[in-house]
Amino acid sequence: MSTKPTTTDLEWTELDQRAVDTARVLAMDSVQKVGNGHPGTAMSLAPAAYTLFQKVMRHDPADADWTGRDRFVLSAGHSSLTLYTQLYLAGFGLELDDLKAFRTWGSKTPGHPEYGHTTGVETTTGPLGQGVANAVGMAMAARYERGLFDPEAAPGSSPFDHFVYAIAGDGCLQEGISAEASSMAGHQKLGNLILLWDDNHISIEGDTETAVSEDTVKRYEAYGWHVQRVEPKENGDLDPAALYAAIQAAKAETERPSFIAMRSIIAWPAPNAQNTEAAHGSALGDEEVAATKRVLGFDPERTFEVSDEVIAHTRKALDRGAEAKKEWEKSFADWRSANAGRAAEFDRIAKGELPEGWQEKLPEFETGKAVATRAASGKILQALGGVIPELWGGSADLAGSNNTTIDKTSSFLPSGNPLPGADPYGRTVHFGIREHSMAAEMNGIALHGNTRIYGGTFLVFSDYMRNAVRLSALMHLPVTYVWTHDSIGLGEDGPTHQPVEHLASLRAIPGLNVVRPADANETVIAWREILRRYTKEFGVGAPHGLALTRQGVPTYERNEDAAKGGYVLFEAEGGTPEVILIGTGSEVQLAVEAREQLQAAGVPTRVVSMPSVEWFDEQDQEYRDSVLPPSVKARVAVEAGIGLTWHRFVGDAGRIVSLEHFGASADAKVLFREFGFTADKVAEAARESIAAAQR
């Protein structure tokens, strides 16, 4: 087969075209074999994905986690075969049998790409638009990483300079999260981000005219992006030469993110299925697959046909990757020799270790004094800021309320921003009123590596973030959500802002640890434990959500057992406990006050503070039984939210002081009194539980 280049700007041979068409055949056959999937987009996008993986991106298939690599995000995750075929062709570890096992039990090729499951997959995508925001987060992290390790280097000269590429479809750009993230990227002038839009005019319900009539390219111009449009060849296929030229122009534009609109025909060149909605999410059928293979010059009687010549050609990506990595390692070695201190910091951070003496910087709060846990959290962040440089974050425009400003003099903002403290490598991120994209950007930041990210908003707005929070749990990412104003205790803003069902709802997400500290000292332990859990020494990571009070709460003596999720805050006096009162957050004080009443009446009462149900569940049975002895049947749980969490802890004789309805607009003290969150009510519930336990 000829290897003569057919274009002048891009080396594109007949063998390259055959490899692209092989990817199309593999996409058809993979879906046809399992009987379901999304073949059409993988077929039409094959030239774009091949151009990226074989002609553009800096990566090493033999070392998919190489620090210096470019990142690739397939936001249109339903078209997972777009990625899987390129991972196979380039030599990332997938083989033909993995494509034959597409969407089946135990395979490396699940229906949507999953981070940590398949080598070369940078993020779990599926819910549309998430990947766009992930890519924005990766681009943000790349800039912050450069600021940590090589801020003085000229643009494009640092070993920490690389690009983030993403492919998105119409569905991704219709989802609001992509609009939030794209606005953020334009504002931040993320010149290291290149987004390719598959403009195929097809969605599940047919032509996109059913739902969309805006000018998407002009929308991205308005966001402040550098935009280009790539027209297809006369036959309707994507034009690799035109796309390559557009990507080179995008790489040269360092002051703005780049948006490339690629007009494509879904399922090209299937004779009957192309440009149809059926090709989006259904197998083409044996006859159409055979007909398409004839068009492409493949044997219609063969399946999963890959010539030795094609795979030998595409696996040269391994040689190119090794060479690129070798060249990068030389520049990295030069950087190390010139930056000994930063190199030591890089090694520490890359190993997932925290700096020596970081815990000594944590504040300790005076007992008895009323402090809002959000305020305590803010003081902790500011204390840690000076000793953990990789820790950064901010808020969805609520920093003054969330207390998430780690450095008041340093804002993560691009060059040219007029605000005081604007710094491309700044510590404090202003995510804007974009909670959904904030959470997904945080996922991208965590996925990129070498930094530690947190982000804040009100707990009630965690609903806006939920899909991204769920994905952070699915991917075991070390991200920290700072959710303040965690109950009716926020007061006069009323029921629209008062979370009721949110704590129970978030605890229902597998792999998410919700931490609701009772006071300032528990907040210290919570932050310490969260950061400790994000070290490699601890093992598999998990996201954490801190639920913090607006109002002041009494400060108790620090008890290290708070890191176990639940512990005895005050022991029963005068014998074995007759009743156990379990509280979280601002309601622990009610349990403490109720205990005083009960003890005065001769009822030995234990108070258990349980800041994290998930951490408590991790403890061995012996410890859990020591905190909640099975022999003590009389129990009361008190939390200013729905009681769904607490039934399994209080048992049949137990009682729950909870809020099973929405709140109201009034002063916090009034609301707690009117809705029954008082020491008297907790004590009354304790007496009822004792009576029930004696029956």
Secondary structure by P-SEA (a helix, b strand, c coil): cccccccccccccaaaaaaaaaaaaaaaaaaaaacccccaaaaaaaaaaaaaacccccccccccccccbbbbbccccccccccaaaaaaacccccaaaaaacccccccccccccccccccccccccccaaaaaaaaaaaaaaaaaaaaccccccccccccbbbbbbbbcccccccaaaaaaaaaaaaaccccbbbbbcccccccccccccccccaaaaaaaaaccbbbbbbbcccccccaaaaaaaaaaaaacccbbbbbbbbccccccccccccccccccccccaaaaaaaaaaacccccccccccaaaaaaaaaaaaaaaaaaaaaaaaaaaaaaacaaaaaaaaaaaaccccccccccbbbbbccccccaaaaaaaaaaaaccccccccccccccccccccccccccccccccccccccccccccccccccaaaaaaaaaaaaaaccbbbbbbccccccccaaaaaaaaaaacccccccccccccccccccccccccccaaaaaacccbbbbbbccaaaaaaaaaaaaaaacccccbbbbbbbbbbcbbbbbcccccccccccccccccccccccbbbbbcccaaaaaaaaaaaaaaaccbbbbbbbccaaaaaaccaaaaaaaccccccccccccccccccccccccccccccccccccccccaaaaaaaacccaaaaaaaaaaaaaaaac
